[in-house]
């Protein structure tokens, strides 16, 4: 059985960068954001439920969920956000379990941006790894990557768990304010730890 590490962090913390460094070591990776993206692509399993729940205007001409339209709705309407989550989360969880059944890696990262906020996967994982950085770093990265204003980034951050709340759940923390060499060194150390913990539970 693969040793499961829940990977999380605030927007702009560098979760994908860190996950890719672990994958280079041979770790498995299941990314709930990537699964959600697949489910809402043309012919994805969530498309027909979304059409029924929200209407055809939320499906674009290619048959995918219209992300911009949906983002604007759920950002402004809590009920719509809850409805979308109630639709997507069971499908995401089902896909996670399907993928876990086929992974043979010593340990696997389960990347869940809202791991702490939802609590859905906390009981499944053996450890929680938080990717941490200063809020100013988060804001700078997201503004550069997504062309959002500082106010828009801060609004997103307010809807996520605070830095303090995330760190309270952490078994392990990677600081991503420094150099790429520092990041690699932290990943190397944890890769050794996770392989050892995996051996212990699978003896």
C-alpha positions as CSV (number, residue, x, y, z in Angstrom):
1,X,0.0,0.0,0.0
2,X,1.4,3.4,-0.9
3,X,2.2,5.8,1.9
4,X,0.0,8.8,1.4
5,X,1.1,12.4,2.0
6,X,-1.4,15.2,1.8
7,X,0.2,18.2,0.1
8,X,-1.3,21.6,0.5
9,X,-0.5,25.3,0.6
10,X,-2.1,28.6,-0.1
11,X,-2.5,30.0,-3.6
12,X,0.9,30.9,-5.1
13,X,2.9,28.9,-2.5
14,X,4.4,26.7,-5.2
15,X,2.6,23.4,-4.7
16,X,3.0,22.2,-8.3
17,X,6.7,23.0,-8.3
18,X,7.3,21.0,-5.2
19,X,5.1,18.2,-6.3
20,X,7.1,17.9,-9.5
21,X,10.4,17.7,-7.5
22,X,9.0,14.8,-5.6
23,X,7.8,13.1,-8.7
24,X,11.3,13.3,-10.1
25,X,12.3,11.2,-7.1
26,X,9.8,8.6,-8.1
27,X,6.8,9.6,-5.9
28,X,3.3,9.1,-7.1
29,X,1.1,12.1,-7.5
30,X,-2.7,12.6,-7.5
31,X,-3.7,16.2,-8.0
32,X,-7.3,17.0,-7.2
33,X,-7.2,20.3,-9.1
34,X,-6.1,18.3,-12.2
35,X,-8.8,15.8,-11.6
36,X,-11.4,18.6,-11.4
37,X,-10.1,20.0,-14.6
38,X,-10.5,16.6,-16.3
39,X,-14.0,16.2,-15.0
40,X,-15.0,19.6,-16.5
41,X,-13.4,19.1,-19.9
42,X,-15.5,18.1,-22.9
43,X,-17.1,14.7,-22.3
44,X,-15.9,14.9,-18.6
45,X,-18.1,13.1,-16.1
46,X,-19.1,16.4,-14.5
47,X,-20.3,18.2,-17.7
48,X,-23.9,16.8,-17.8
49,X,-24.5,17.3,-14.1
50,X,-23.2,20.9,-14.4
51,X,-25.5,21.5,-17.4
52,X,-28.5,20.2,-15.5
53,X,-27.7,22.1,-12.3
54,X,-26.6,25.5,-13.8
55,X,-27.9,25.6,-17.4
56,X,-26.3,25.4,-20.8
57,X,-24.8,28.9,-20.5
58,X,-22.2,27.4,-18.2
59,X,-20.9,25.0,-20.9
60,X,-18.7,26.6,-23.6
61,X,-18.9,25.9,-27.3
62,X,-16.3,23.1,-27.0
63,X,-18.4,21.2,-24.4
64,X,-16.3,22.1,-21.4
65,X,-17.4,24.0,-18.3
66,X,-17.1,27.8,-19.0
67,X,-14.6,28.5,-16.2
68,X,-14.8,32.3,-16.4
69,X,-18.6,32.3,-16.1
70,X,-18.6,29.7,-13.4
71,X,-15.8,31.5,-11.4
72,X,-17.7,34.8,-11.5
73,X,-20.9,33.1,-10.3
74,X,-19.4,31.1,-7.4
75,X,-17.2,34.0,-6.2
76,X,-20.3,36.1,-5.8
77,X,-22.9,33.5,-4.8
78,X,-22.2,31.2,-1.8
79,X,-25.1,28.9,-2.6
80,X,-23.9,28.4,-6.2
81,X,-20.4,27.7,-4.8
82,X,-21.8,25.1,-2.5
83,X,-23.9,23.5,-5.2
84,X,-20.9,23.2,-7.5
85,X,-18.8,21.7,-4.7
86,X,-21.5,19.2,-3.8
87,X,-21.6,18.1,-7.5
88,X,-17.8,18.0,-8.0
89,X,-16.4,16.7,-4.7
90,X,-17.9,13.2,-4.8
91,X,-16.7,12.7,-8.4
92,X,-13.2,14.0,-7.4
93,X,-13.0,11.7,-4.4
94,X,-14.2,8.7,-6.5
95,X,-11.5,9.4,-9.1
96,X,-8.8,9.8,-6.3
97,X,-9.7,6.3,-5.0
98,X,-9.6,4.8,-8.5
99,X,-6.2,6.3,-9.1
100,X,-4.8,5.2,-5.7
101,X,-5.7,1.6,-6.5
102,X,-3.4,1.7,-9.4
103,X,-0.3,3.4,-7.9
104,X,2.7,1.2,-6.9
105,X,5.1,4.0,-5.8
106,X,6.6,3.8,-2.3
107,X,4.8,7.0,-1.4
108,X,2.2,9.2,-3.1
109,X,1.4,12.9,-2.8
110,X,-2.2,13.7,-2.7
111,X,-2.3,17.4,-3.7
112,X,-5.3,19.1,-2.3
113,X,-5.3,22.9,-2.2
114,X,-8.1,23.1,0.3
115,X,-7.0,20.1,2.4
116,X,-7.4,21.9,5.6
117,X,-10.5,23.9,4.7
118,X,-12.6,20.9,3.6
119,X,-11.1,18.2,5.8
120,X,-12.3,15.6,3.3
121,X,-9.0,13.9,2.8
122,X,-7.4,14.4,6.2
123,X,-8.4,11.0,7.5
124,X,-7.0,9.3,4.3
125,X,-3.5,10.7,4.5
126,X,-0.6,9.4,6.6
127,X,1.0,12.8,6.9
128,X,0.3,16.4,6.0
129,X,2.9,18.5,4.1
130,X,2.4,22.2,3.9
131,X,4.2,24.4,1.4
132,X,4.7,27.7,3.1
133,X,5.9,31.1,2.1
134,X,5.3,34.8,3.1
135,X,2.0,36.3,2.0
136,X,3.8,38.9,0.0
137,X,5.5,36.1,-2.0
138,X,2.1,34.5,-2.7
139,X,0.7,37.8,-3.9
140,X,3.6,38.6,-6.2
141,X,3.6,35.1,-7.7
142,X,-0.1,35.0,-8.4
143,X,-0.2,38.5,-9.8
144,X,2.7,37.6,-12.2
145,X,1.1,34.2,-13.2
146,X,-2.5,35.0,-13.5
147,X,-2.5,38.8,-14.2
148,X,-4.8,39.4,-11.2
149,X,-4.7,42.6,-9.2
150,X,-3.4,42.6,-5.6
151,X,-7.0,43.1,-4.4
152,X,-8.2,40.1,-6.4
153,X,-5.4,37.9,-5.0
154,X,-6.1,39.0,-1.4
155,X,-9.8,38.2,-1.9
156,X,-8.9,34.7,-2.9
157,X,-6.6,34.3,0.0
158,X,-9.3,35.4,2.4
159,X,-11.4,32.5,1.3
160,X,-8.6,30.1,2.1
161,X,-7.4,28.9,5.5
162,X,-4.9,31.3,7.1
163,X,-1.2,30.5,7.1
164,X,-1.4,29.9,10.8
165,X,-4.3,27.5,10.4
166,X,-2.6,25.5,7.7
167,X,0.6,25.2,9.6
168,X,-1.3,23.9,12.7
169,X,-2.2,20.8,10.6
170,X,1.3,20.2,9.3
171,X,3.5,17.2,10.0
172,X,6.1,18.6,7.6
173,X,6.7,22.1,6.2
174,X,8.6,23.1,3.1
175,X,9.5,26.8,3.1
176,X,9.4,28.1,-0.5
177,X,10.6,31.7,0.0
178,X,14.2,30.8,-0.8
179,X,16.3,29.6,-3.6
180,X,15.7,26.6,-5.9
181,X,18.7,24.8,-4.2
182,X,17.1,25.3,-0.8
183,X,13.8,23.9,-2.1
184,X,15.5,20.9,-3.7
185,X,17.4,20.2,-0.4
186,X,14.1,20.2,1.6
187,X,12.5,17.9,-0.9
188,X,15.5,15.5,-0.8
189,X,15.3,15.3,3.0
190,X,11.6,14.6,3.0
191,X,11.9,12.0,0.2
192,X,14.2,10.0,2.4
193,X,11.8,10.3,5.3
194,X,8.7,9.3,3.3
195,X,10.5,6.3,1.8
196,X,11.5,5.2,5.3
197,X,8.0,5.6,6.7
198,X,6.6,3.7,3.8
199,X,9.0,0.8,4.5
200,X,7.9,0.8,8.1
201,X,4.2,0.6,7.5
202,X,4.6,-2.0,4.7
203,X,6.9,-4.4,6.6
